[in-house]
Amino acid sequence: MNTRMRRAAVAVAATTMAVSLAACGSAKESGDKTSSDSAKKGDDLKIGLLLPENVTARYEKFDKPIIEKKVGELTGGKAEVTYANARQDATLQAQQVDTMITGKVDALIIDAVDAKAIENSVKKAKDAGIPVVAFDRLAEGPIDAYTSFDNEEVGRVQGKALLEALGDAAKPTVVMMNGSITDPNAALFKKGAKSVLDGKVTYGKEYDTKEWKPENANSNMEGAITALGKDKIAGVYSANDGMAGGIIQALKSAGLSKLPPVTGQDAELAGVQRIVTGEQFMSVYKPYPQEGIVAAEMAVALAKGEKLDSIATSKVDNASTKGIATVLVPVVSLTKDNIKETVLKDGIWTLDEICSAKYKAACDAAGLK
């Protein structure tokens, strides 16, 4: 992990709950465990980490190194983290789970490409005696723990910001650019946003964007501009920053002299830079270090055969499992006004990264010096 990520993890970790993990045992053996089975493992653990794609910057830039670092801290550097990225391919991810089961990992952390399609893989892991932590997306199947952000709150934060940007206009026309239907979080973002926007805006066009891809959002936005007229779109709800980039490119290509407000999520570097220039109105800053730290704590505890009572702060249900031990991490609306207090303070991005030569004048105007 580089220096910046170490600072980020330390800064956010300092604000999280202190968790004491006593060495107990392994969840590796197949079938039912006896007390002697669960006492076999100390800190010599093998944790499997499966992330969904590598287009969104957060997964390999933030989540992977944060989780690896925390697992190391919790085990005195004795644990091994086995990593695989599915590159947005649910079939590949299922194969990766099979490989990790064969490799006899002691616990799995899975951010599912497709939350429903992963169910059979989760069952296979369970049958092999391997506990599963659902990371960022609530996977189906008999998962043991779940950590994410409050995803409905993410949508509410986005919706409130969009209304703020739209001002007092009476039911202005907006385009809704939601995420992929294979991601359960996308439905929660949409639900949260609509709980704020319903009755206050007119939905001119609405899309569920395949695979969250910016190029698909760009194509959808071109269709919305053609159908509605470029001057009739008062604002755009974009579920994340990557799609916001595609949307903004479509708006600029249509020749708009003034861009409508566009929301986002993830505080990606390009998104933050667009916020500085005024092309994007806001993003949602999600403290990745805190989420990754909790995932690591859960996985190590489960691998040792420990309960999660000292870690989990709530419970959720999926379609097949009730009372899943859960930690939901708070989020922050990121605008030009609080860049210093969020992504800069937490070390997610440096001033030099945000304010490269291309953005220096905009940074100076925004007081980022």
C-alpha positions in Angstrom: 0.0 0.0 0.0 1.4 3.4 -0.9 1.8 6.3 1.6 -1.4 8.0 0.7 -3.5 4.9 1.2 -1.8 4.2 4.5 -2.8 7.7 5.6 -6.3 7.2 4.4 -6.8 3.9 6.2 -5.3 5.3 9.4 -7.3 8.5 9.3 -10.6 6.7 8.9 -9.8 3.8 11.1 -9.2 6.2 13.9 -12.9 7.2 13.8 -14.2 3.7 13.7 -15.1 1.3 16.5 -12.2 -0.5 18.2 -12.6 -4.2 17.7 -10.7 -6.8 19.8 -10.3 -10.1 18.0 -9.1 -13.0 20.1 -7.5 -15.9 18.2 -9.9 -18.9 18.2 -10.1 -21.2 15.2 -10.7 -21.9 11.6 -13.9 -22.0 9.5 -12.1 -23.9 6.8 -13.1 -27.5 7.4 -16.1 -29.0 5.5 -19.3 -29.9 7.2 -20.1 -29.2 10.9 -17.3 -28.0 13.1 -16.4 -29.4 16.5 -14.8 -27.2 19.1 -11.4 -28.8 18.4 -11.8 -28.1 14.6 -12.4 -24.4 15.3 -9.3 -24.2 17.5 -6.9 -25.4 14.9 -6.1 -22.0 13.3 -4.3 -19.1 14.8 -3.4 -16.2 12.5 -2.1 -18.4 9.6 -5.2 -17.7 7.6 -6.0 -17.6 3.9 -8.7 -15.0 3.1 -10.2 -14.9 -0.4 -11.1 -11.5 -1.9 -13.2 -11.3 -5.0 -14.0 -7.9 -6.5 -16.4 -7.3 -9.4 -14.6 -5.1 -11.9 -11.6 -2.9 -12.5 -13.1 0.0 -14.5 -14.3 1.9 -11.4 -11.2 3.2 -9.7 -12.2 2.3 -6.1 -11.9 -1.5 -6.2 -8.2 -1.9 -7.0 -7.0 1.6 -5.9 -8.7 1.6 -2.5 -10.6 -1.6 -1.5 -8.0 -4.2 -2.3 -5.0 -2.5 -0.5 -7.1 -1.4 2.5 -8.4 -4.9 3.0 -5.0 -6.5 2.5 -3.4 -4.1 5.0 -6.0 -4.6 7.7 -6.0 -8.4 7.4 -2.2 -8.2 7.8 -2.6 -6.0 10.9 -5.1 -8.3 12.5 -3.0 -11.4 12.0 0.5 -10.1 12.6 1.3 -10.4 8.9 0.7 -14.1 8.9 -2.5 -14.2 6.8 -2.5 -14.5 3.0 -5.1 -12.6 1.0 -5.8 -14.4 -2.3 -7.2 -11.9 -4.8 -9.3 -12.1 -8.0 -11.1 -9.5 -10.1 -14.1 -10.7 -12.2 -13.9 -7.8 -14.7 -17.7 -7.5 -14.7 -18.1 -11.2 -15.7 -20.5 -13.1 -13.4 -19.4 -16.5 -14.9 -15.8 -15.7 -14.4 -16.5 -14.8 -10.8 -18.3 -18.1 -10.2 -15.1 -19.8 -11.5 -13.0 -17.7 -9.2 -15.1 -18.8 -6.2 -14.6 -22.4 -7.2 -10.9 -21.9 -7.4 -10.8 -20.4 -3.9 -12.9 -23.2 -2.5 -10.5 -25.7 -4.0 -7.6 -23.7 -2.6 -9.2 -24.1 0.9 -9.5 -20.4 1.9 -10.7 -19.9 5.5 -13.1 -17.1 4.6 -14.3 -15.2 1.5 -15.0 -11.5 0.9 -17.2 -11.2 -2.2 -18.4 -8.1 -4.0 -20.7 -9.8 -6.4 -20.9 -8.9 -10.1 -24.5 -10.2 -10.1 -26.0 -10.5 -6.6 -28.5 -13.2 -7.7 -26.2 -15.2 -9.9 -23.6 -15.6 -7.1 -26.1 -17.5 -4.9 -25.0 -20.9 -6.0 -21.3 -20.1 -5.4 -22.1 -18.9 -1.9 -23.9 -22.2 -1.2 -20.9 -24.1 -2.4 -18.7 -22.1 -0.1 -21.1 -22.8 2.8 -21.1 -26.5 2.0 -17.3 -26.4 2.2 -17.4 -24.8 5.6 -16.1 -21.4 4.3 -17.9 -18.3 5.7 -18.7 -15.5 3.3 -18.7 -11.8 3.9 -20.8 -9.9 1.3 -18.9 -6.7 0.6 -20.5 -3.5 -0.7 -23.4 -5.5 -2.4 -25.8 -7.7 -0.6 -25.3 -11.1 -2.3 -27.9 -13.8 -2.3 -27.4 -17.1 -0.5 -26.3 -18.1 3.0 -23.9 -15.3 3.6 -22.5 -14.8 7.1 -21.9 -11.1 7.2 -22.4 -7.9 5.2 -20.8 -4.5 5.1 -21.7 -1.6 2.8 -22.7 2.0 2.8 -26.3 3.0 3.6 -27.3 2.7 0.0 -30.8 4.3 0.2 -29.1 7.2 2.0 -26.7 7.5 -0.9 -29.7 8.0 -3.2 -31.4 10.4 -0.8 -28.1 12.5 -0.6 -28.0 12.6 -4.4 -31.7 13.5 -4.7 -31.4 16.3 -2.1 -28.3 17.7 -3.9 -30.1 17.7 -7.3 -33.1 19.5 -5.9 -30.8 22.1 -4.3 -29.1 22.7 -7.6 -32.4 22.9 -9.5 -33.7 25.7 -7.2 -37.3 26.8 -7.2 -38.3 25.6 -10.6 -41.7 23.9 -10.7 -41.4 20.2 -11.5 -38.3 20.6 -13.7 -37.6 17.8 -16.2 -34.7 15.5 -15.2 -33.1 12.4 -16.7 -32.6 9.4 -14.3 -29.5 7.4 -15.1 -29.6 4.5 -12.8 -27.0 1.7 -12.4 -27.1 -1.9 -13.5 -30.1 -4.0 -12.7 -27.7 -6.8 -11.7 -26.5 -4.7 -8.8 -28.9 -4.6 -5.9 -27.3 -1.4 -4.7 -28.5 0.3 -7.9 -32.1 -0.3 -6.9 -31.5 1.1 -3.4 -29.8 4.2 -4.9 -32.9 4.7 -7.1 -35.3 4.1 -4.3 -33.6 6.6 -2.1 -33.3 9.2 -4.8 -37.0 8.9 -5.8 -38.1 9.2 -2.2 -36.8 12.7 -2.4 -37.5 13.6 -6.0 -41.0 12.1 -6.5 -43.6 14.8 -6.9 -41.0 17.5 -7.2 -39.5 16.8 -10.7 -40.8 15.3 -14.0 -38.9 12.2 -15.1 -38.3 12.9 -18.8 -36.4 9.7 -19.4 -35.1 7.0 -17.1 -32.6 4.3 -17.8 -31.1 1.3 -16.0 -27.5 1.4 -17.4 -26.0 -1.9 -18.4 -23.0 -2.8 -16.4 -22.6 0.7 -15.1 -20.5 1.5 -18.2 -19.8 5.2 -19.0 -20.2 4.5 -22.7 -23.7 3.0 -22.1 -24.6 6.1 -20.0 -23.3 8.3 -22.9 -25.5 6.4 -25.4 -28.5 6.6 -23.1 -28.0 10.3 -22.6 -27.7 10.9 -26.4 -31.1 9.2 -26.7 -32.6 11.4 -24.0 -31.3 14.5 -25.6 -32.8 13.5 -28.9 -36.2 12.6 -27.4 -36.5 15.6 -25.0 -34.4 18.3 -26.6 -31.2 19.5 -25.2 -32.7 22.7 -23.7 -35.5 20.8 -21.9 -33.3 18.9 -19.5 -33.0 20.8 -16.2 -30.9 18.2 -14.4 -29.5 14.6 -14.5 -29.5 12.1 -11.8 -26.4 10.0 -12.4 -25.9 7.1 -10.0 -22.1 7.3 -10.1 -19.2 9.3 -11.3 -18.2 7.0 -14.2 -21.6 7.4 -15.8 -21.6 11.1 -15.0 -18.5 11.4 -17.2 -20.3 9.8 -20.1 -23.4 11.9 -19.5 -21.5 15.1 -19.4 -19.7 14.2 -22.6 -23.0 13.7 -24.4 -24.3 17.0 -23.1 -21.2 18.8 -24.2 -21.3 17.1 -27.6 -24.9 18.3 -28.0 -23.6 21.9 -27.8 -25.1 23.0 -24.5 -23.6 26.4 -23.5 -24.5 25.7 -19.9 -24.5 22.2 -18.5 -27.4 21.2 -16.2 -26.5 19.9 -12.8 -25.3 16.3 -12.8 -25.0 14.1 -9.7 -22.5 11.3 -9.1 -21.0 8.9 -6.6 -17.6 7.4 -5.5 -15.5 10.6 -5.4 -13.4 9.4 -8.3 -10.6 11.7 -9.3 -12.1 12.6 -12.6 -15.4 13.3 -10.8 -13.8 15.5 -8.2 -12.0 17.4 -11.0 -15.3 17.9 -12.8 -16.8 19.2 -9.5 -14.0 21.7 -9.3 -14.6 23.0 -12.8 -18.4 23.1 -12.3 -19.2 20.5 -15.0 -20.5 18.0 -12.3 -22.5 19.3 -9.4 -21.7 16.7 -6.7 -20.6 13.2 -5.9 -21.1 11.0 -2.9 -18.0 10.4 -0.8 -18.0 7.0 0.7 -15.2 6.4 3.2 -13.7 3.3 1.6 -11.1 2.8 4.3 -13.8 2.3 6.9 -15.8 -0.2 4.8 -12.7 -2.2 3.9 -11.5 -2.3 7.5 -14.8 -3.7 8.6 -14.8 -6.3 5.8 -11.4 -7.5 6.9 -12.4 -7.6 10.6 -15.4 -9.7 9.8 -13.5 -12.1 7.5 -10.7 -12.7 10.0 -13.1 -13.2 12.9 -15.2 -15.7 10.9 -12.1 -17.5 9.7 -11.1 -18.0 13.4 -14.6 -19.2 14.3 -15.5 -16.1 16.3 -18.9 -14.4 16.6 -19.4 -10.9 15.1 -21.2 -9.4 18.1 -18.4 -6.9 18.8 -18.3 -5.8 15.1 -21.8 -5.8 13.7 -24.0 -2.9 14.5 -27.2 -4.1 12.8 -28.8 -7.0 10.9 -30.3 -7.3 7.4 -32.0 -10.1 5.4 -31.5 -11.3 1.9 -34.0 -13.5 0.1 -32.7 -16.7 1.7 -31.0 -15.7 5.0 -32.4 -13.8 7.9 -30.5 -11.7 10.5 -27.2 -11.3 8.6 -24.6 -9.5 10.8 -24.2 -6.0 9.2 -22.2 -2.8 9.4 -23.5 0.1 7.3 -21.0 3.0 6.9 -22.3 6.7 6.6 -21.8 8.7 3.5 -21.2 12.4 2.7 -22.4 14.7 -0.1 -19.3 16.0 -1.8 -19.4 19.4 -3.5 -16.9 22.1 -4.3 -17.4 23.5 -0.8 -16.1 20.5 1.2 -13.4 18.9 -0.9 -10.8 20.0 1.7 -12.8 18.4 4.6 -13.4 15.1 2.9 -11.2 13.5 0.2 -8.2 15.8 0.9 -8.4 15.4 4.7 -8.8 11.6 4.5 -5.9 11.3 2.1 -8.0 9.8 -0.7 -6.6 12.3 -3.2 -3.8 14.8 -2.8 -4.0 18.5 -3.9 -1.4 17.8 -6.6 -3.5 15.0 -8.0 -6.7 17.0 -8.1 -5.1 20.3 -9.1 -2.9 19.2 -12.0 -2.0 21.8 -14.6 -5.3 21.4 -16.5 -7.3 22.2 -13.3 -5.0 24.7 -11.6 -7.0 27.8 -12.5 -10.3 26.1 -11.4 -8.7 25.0 -8.2 -7.4 28.5 -7.4 -10.9 29.9 -8.0 -12.3 27.2 -5.7 -9.8 28.1 -2.9 -7.9 24.8 -3.3 -4.3 25.9 -2.9 
